[in-house]
Amino acid sequence: MKVLLVGSGGREHALAWKLSRSPELEELHTAPGNPGIAELGPCHPVRPEDADGLLALARELDTDLVVIGPEAPLVRGVADRLRRGGIAVFGPSAAAARIEGSKSFAKQLMVEAGVPTAKALAIARPPCVVKADGLTAGKGVFVCHTQKELDGALQVVRGSGLVIEELLEGKELSVFALCDGTRAVGLVAARDHKRVGDADTGPNTGGMGAYSPVVGFGPGEVEAILDLVHRPVLAALAARGTPFAGLLYAGLMLAPEGPRVLEFNCRFGDPETQAILPRLDDGLLAGLAAAAAGDATGVSFASSEEAVVNVVLAAGSYPERGDAGTPITGVDEARATGALVFHAGTALQDGTLVTNGGRIFSVAAAGSTVADARARAYAAAEKISFEGMRYRRDIAADA
């Protein structure tokens, strides 16, 4: 099978790594890719939002399946354009991707489907959560305990739509489901760390690290989450005439009264993907192709008993801004420890690997326990160096 993977981040590098191990894979191409992905197959300079460019490339490569990684091209209808052009795509239509593209739409859909979620508030009063309505790369959510925090959040999202919700307390959980429009097949659960600083301090980010498994959320518990959350939403979207075929990701808060949905995403999460995929068997490509064809009957994913911890190495100014052009050292030494080093924001400049983004690497390591995997991930992360590099020191410490 010839596959074209769309995207250039750490999630896409993890997907490329996993797809490259699939027995069904004949060729792997990526657009636009990054230096790490380029080690696995050719990269092509086509932007993820360039639907016509991707369609032309898919036809030129005689692609059997296009896998779209980021949310922005999905929300903008790139999958629709490719399907109209006769290309099989793993990723939802623009109409179905609204579940991530508009938080107000997602809230309305959850109420319609009877899915437990945070209560919407008509008036912003602390404590509460303020969310920008559109895409924000994971950085449009503001937890406001004080009036000062609330005033700051409203200043940031001023001029755009917003959603105000009750502030829920508890542990977070990420549950992914591969969907074919009507069916949902669960993957192993993971836990993300969103805040930039240790002990969950500082602003929200796209994610600073993740781990899997999560105690108390094995296959049976994941299946119960799918029944409670994913399948009712799939039914509601199908009833609207906009079936969801792709990866439906529920970000949950494990509140005292039970799981509550914080958000839905229409694609693989980043950085959870880097912690989940190393635990799965090599049947990912077959599953993606089945879902894209509209029939995931019989698809399942065996998972390793090993734990995986993923630590994000970010620019010193992240999440406010990224960094570009700073030389990077130590990647080979990190890999030599046995860890997986996924490129997230890198580039080659005159043959030298340099920074090119906010989150620069995801360093993932496996171990017999979460503690073992955590020690291995941090040992590898410490081998990598670039000026201003920052990372949380407490990823998976709660496990």
Beta strands, then each sheet from edge to edge (+ up, - down):
strand 1: 2-7
strand 2: 27-32
strand 3: 65-68
strand 4: 89-90
strand 5: 128-132
strand 6: 141-144
strand 7: 162-165
strand 8: 171-180
strand 9: 184-186
strand 10: 191-192
strand 11: 195-197
strand 12: 201-204
strand 13: 209-212
strand 14: 245-255
strand 15: 258-265
strand 16: 307-314
strand 17: 323-327
strand 18: 340-343
strand 19: 346-349
strand 20: 352-357
strand 21: 359-367
sheet 1: 2+ 1+ 3+ 4+
sheet 2: 6+ 5- 7+
sheet 3: 9+ 8- 14+ 15-
sheet 4: 10+ 13- 16+ 21- 18+
sheet 5: 11+ 12-
sheet 6: 17+ 20- 19+
end
